[in-house]
Amino acid sequence: FQECEDPVAVLGPAGLLEEYAAFQGAHAICLAYRKAAWSLLERGEQDVADDLPTKYYGTRGTQWMRLAHKKTNRTVFFVNHHGPLSVNSGGLCGGEATANNLLHLMGTKAQAGDVLILVG
């Protein structure tokens, strides 16, 4: 989720708290997964960009998790990225640097055979 300060506030009113595990990340991002279908293998966070000084809220990060599908045992590496401001700028160091930081994260944290999913 983007601009999410509390995943319980998102899932609770929909009656999904029992069905989903959720994690609050820094930078107003959250992740959730369906507990009946997936097992959590690992999760973490990493900053990958800085906002431009003209619209500076700070660093921008990712929240990620590795999951194993309970029936197939296939693994997914899922990354939620909250991009830097100004929109479409890539932030202080530009889009190429932000993209390289995202690729470095996936290259060091994902494992061979993982399906990679990047959202944001």
Secondary structure as the mmCIF struct_conf table of DSSP 4:
data_model
#
loop_
_struct_conf.conf_type_id
_struct_conf.id
_struct_conf.beg_label_comp_id
_struct_conf.beg_label_asym_id
_struct_conf.beg_label_seq_id
_struct_conf.end_label_comp_id
_struct_conf.end_label_asym_id
_struct_conf.end_label_seq_id
STRN STRN1 GLN A 2 GLN A 2
BEND BEND1 GLU A 3 GLU A 3
BEND BEND2 GLU A 5 GLU A 5
HELX_RH_AL_P HELX_RH_AL_P1 PRO A 7 LEU A 11
HELX_RH_3T_P HELX_RH_3T_P1 GLY A 12 ALA A 14
TURN_TY1_P TURN_TY1_P1 GLY A 15 GLY A 15
TURN_TY1_P TURN_TY1_P2 LEU A 17 GLU A 19
STRN STRN2 TYR A 20 GLN A 24
BEND BEND3 ALA A 26 ALA A 26
TURN_TY1_P TURN_TY1_P3 HIS A 27 ALA A 28
STRN STRN3 ILE A 29 ILE A 29
STRN STRN4 CYS A 30 ARG A 34
TURN_TY1_P TURN_TY1_P4 LYS A 35 ALA A 37
STRN STRN5 TRP A 38 ASP A 50
HELX_RH_3T_P HELX_RH_3T_P2 PRO A 53 LYS A 55
STRN STRN6 THR A 59 HIS A 69
TURN_TY1_P TURN_TY1_P5 LYS A 70 THR A 72
STRN STRN7 THR A 75 HIS A 81
HELX_LH_PP_P HELX_LH_PP_P1 GLY A 83 PRO A 84
BEND BEND4 LEU A 85 SER A 86
TURN_TY1_P TURN_TY1_P6 VAL A 87 ASN A 88
BEND BEND5 SER A 89 SER A 89
TURN_TY1_P TURN_TY1_P7 LEU A 92 CYS A 93
HELX_RH_AL_P HELX_RH_AL_P2 GLY A 95 LYS A 109
BEND BEND6 ALA A 110 ALA A 110
TURN_TY1_P TURN_TY1_P8 ALA A 112 GLY A 113
HELX_LH_PP_P HELX_LH_PP_P2 ASP A 114 ASP A 114
STRN STRN8 VAL A 115 VAL A 119
#
